[in-house]
Amino acid sequence: MIRSLVLVLGDQLDLNAAAFDGFDAAQDIVWMAEVAEESTHVWASKPRIAMFLAGMRHFARALEDAGRPLRYTRLDAPDNHGSLAAQLRADIAALTPAQLVMTMPGDWRVLQALQAVAAETGVPVEIREDRHFFTTLREFEAHAKGRKQLRMEFFYREQRRAHDVLMDNGEPCGGQWNFDADNREPFPKTGPVNVPPRSRFESDALTTDVLRMVQARFATHPGHLESFAWPVTRQQALQALQTFVDERLPHFGRHQDAMWPGEPWLYHAHISAAMNMKLLNPREVVAAAVAAYRAGHASLPGVEGFVRQILGWREYVRGIYWTQMPDYLQRNAQGAHHPLPAWFWTGETDMACLRDVITQTLEHGYAHHIQRLMVTGLYTLLLGVEPQQVHAWYLAVYVDAVEWVELPNTLGMSQYADGGVMASKPYVATGKYIAKMSPYCRGCRYDPAERTGETACPFTTLYWDYLMRHEATLSRNPRMALQVKNLARLDAAERQAVAGHAERIRLTQA
């Protein structure tokens, strides 16, 4: 008799997860399944598929080494039923467990599917808290209750106090909570210096088999596997964290928003995928960064900026996701319905910044936060792409994309499609922002200072068109007042010229 079938998903690769509390090898079995649906419900890229499958297979080995009985279905198994729900239904029939146990999933769709199978088969399911976060969902709901507006900064300060992170005698280190103003410098004209090489983890037999299978089975999917070298085990993830703290964190702060052509890695951590798959605990990541500051190895502005991304944004977006779903996925506050340009899947565009960022994304399954927010995300926002299509693209192409973190960042912060739940203003700018934070524009045929004409930067044209199209609603946002006021500089003829040029851009981007 099987007491508990313990369900483990591809983003729950933690031997100490709550689902394993009280695990008894004599009565319980771990259940894992690789299924095609998780790679096809969005057009997942090869690097993302490989990341999750390689992580799962190595975790299966870790479970076996720990002596935990395992029911594992591979993607190419003859009895694979194609979806998590169908596979679980079949395995419940074969194993007849008394109950199901799982840690809270990171995807509303998956949660609903697994709960539906439990109800259909009459097997009770126990869903346990995901301890891989500083905050429980109940604590976030308590924070949100009664507030007219949710803002990450207030939540972040509560987190700092509650967990005593970067605090001295009850006050924030350095006398201020946020050093964002110190972390926005572009690189000098000569570019970044002393950028450490990327942490590379060579493929063992398990990962090599995964790469070979993904290349064959998902040959038509976007992306490339030649440079795949991500950490897919707990040991590799810990090594990646230590390498970041030792080599990159001291340089992270000042230039964390800067971009440079052909330099995808810069001083960023590259550990978000490991954290989102639960190979790393955010507590140990934050502790390592804070320890580096206390030891004088890294600056306070840099460490605070890094900690804010984890203790602030990462926790906050999870709370937003679970308190706003399921209708959050369908929001489109600005009525954007343009299709995603087809070249987002190839990188074949004459805009230098987008070509570099998308090509890098497809090659590595990675782009840092400013490339995502202020290059690809900015362009789709200004163009008026339907936010659900933008969401599907981000969820498909990045190795760290799990819906709880990707959806609010994309639909809310990047596309402002939630009408201000995630962010207090839309993140919009002309091409001059990209020119300030990178040299992309030097090698581009478009001029960010021009808004109409053959050489006008599409970002700049679409920026002014965006302000005109949404002038009525944006004028009511205090944080957009100055940008909207600048519309007064455009007379009727200039407005008509901008609108006409923007429409021509849309016609060529369909």
Protein Blocks (a to p, Z undefined) as FASTA:
>chain_A
ZZbdcdddfklccfkbfklgoiafklgccdddddfklmmmpccdfklmmmmmmmmmmmmm
mmmmnopacddddfklcklghiaklmmmmmmmmnopabdcddddfbfklmmmmmmmmmmn
opacdddddfkbfbdfklmmmmmgopabdcfklmmmmmmmmnopaiaehiaehhiablkl
mmmcccdfkopehiacdddddddfklmmmmmmmmmmmmmpgcdfklgccdfbfklmmmmm
mmmmmmmmmmmmmmmmbccehilnlmanolmmmmmnopacfklmmmmmmmmmmnopacfk
lmmmmmmmmmmmmmmmmmmmmmmpmklmmgcfkopabdcdfklmnopafbfklmmmmmmm
mmnopacfklmmmmmmmmmmmnopafklmmmmmmmmpmklcfklmmmmmmmmmnopnoom
mpmbdcdddfklmmmmpcklmmpcbdfkbcgdjklcfklmmmmmmmmmmmmmmmmpmklm
mmmmmmmmpcfklmmmmmmmmmmmmmmmZZ
